[in-house]
Amino acid sequence: MLTIDPKTFAESWCAAWNARDIEAVLAHFHDDATFTSPFARRIWPDSPGVFSGKPAIRAYWTEGLKMVPDLHFRIETVFSGVDTVVIHYVNQAGRHVAEVLTFQGDKVISGHGTYAG
């Protein structure tokens, strides 16, 4: 069962991204968390899109922020499950995105960036 409040978590997560504060975002993650994203190949063409551990996730997000200087998220809906939070948001380009975040205790153990269309 979730030990965090999904809405409060999503607001904190979004505020950290909008401040471009990767360390604040990573504070929500376990040290050995994994994160997947189909956009990884834009940064590293040979990437399988899977990042394991905070150092790898940090490197991916740091490069991603360099590519998207106007990054901004607006939360549309927050969904919660047994151990999962899904944050549906609209990004700076008007694209609908969902972050699927699975928790172990009060921290994310796996996350998945998913994109509409």
N, C-alpha and C positions, 0 to 999 in steps of 0.2 A: 504494500500500500504506500501511496505517496506520503512523505513526511513534510512536504513543502506545500505552500499555497500556490496553486498554478498561476493565478492571475498576478500575484505579487512577484513571483519568479519571472514571468513573462515581461512585466513592466521593467524590472531591474535589468534583465537580459537586453531588452530593446534600448533602454537608456545607455547601457554600456556600449552597444554597437553604434548608436547615434553619436556618442562622444568619441568614437573611434578608439576606445580603450580596450584593446585586446586582452590585457592582463585582467581587467574586471570581468570580461566574458569568460576567460579561462578559469577564474576563481570558482565558477559554477561547475567545473569539470573535475573528475577524478584524474590523478596523474597518469593512469594507464587507459584513459578513455579512448574511444575510436570515433572518428567522424568521417562521413562519406559525402561526396559532392560530385555531381556530374560536370561542374565547371573547373575541376582540377586540371583538365587537359588544356585549358586556356593558358594556364600558368606553366605547367610541366606537361608537354605533349605526350610523354610516355607514361604518365601517371595512371594507375588503375582507379584513382579517385577515392582511395581509402587511406586515412591517416591514423596512425596508432601512437598514442602518447602525446602529452602536452607539447613537447618540443616540435613534433611534426605538425600538429594542428596549428601551433603558433606560426611556424614558417609559412604554411599555406595561407592563413588569414593575413599575415603581414604582407605577403606578395599581392593578395587579393585587394587589400585596401589601397595599395599603390596604383592598381589598375582602375579603381572606382573611387576617385577623389570626392565625389558628391554622394557617397553612400548615405542612405537614410531609410529607416524602416517605420512603417505605421501599422500597428497591430489592428487586425480586423476581428479575429476570434481566437480564443484560447480553449482548447479541448483538453480534458484530462481522462486518464485511464487508471488502471491498477498501479502501474509504475511508470507511466508515460505521460508526457505533456506534448501537445502539438500546438505550435504557435503559427497561426495563419496570418501573414502580413503582406503588405504591398511595399515593394522596394522603390527606390528613387526613380526607376524607369517605368513605374506603374505596373510592374509584373507581380502576379500573385505567387507567393512562395509559402511553403510550410516547412518548418523545422520540426522534426520528429525526434524527441529527446527522451531516452529511457534512463530512469534514475536507479541508483543503488544508494539507498539512504537519502541524504539531502543533496547529492551531487550527481551530475550526468555521467553515465558510464558509456553510453553510445548516443551519437547524434547523426541525423541524416538530413541534408539539405535537399528539398524536393521542389520542383518548379512546374508551374502550369504551362501547358502547351509547348 
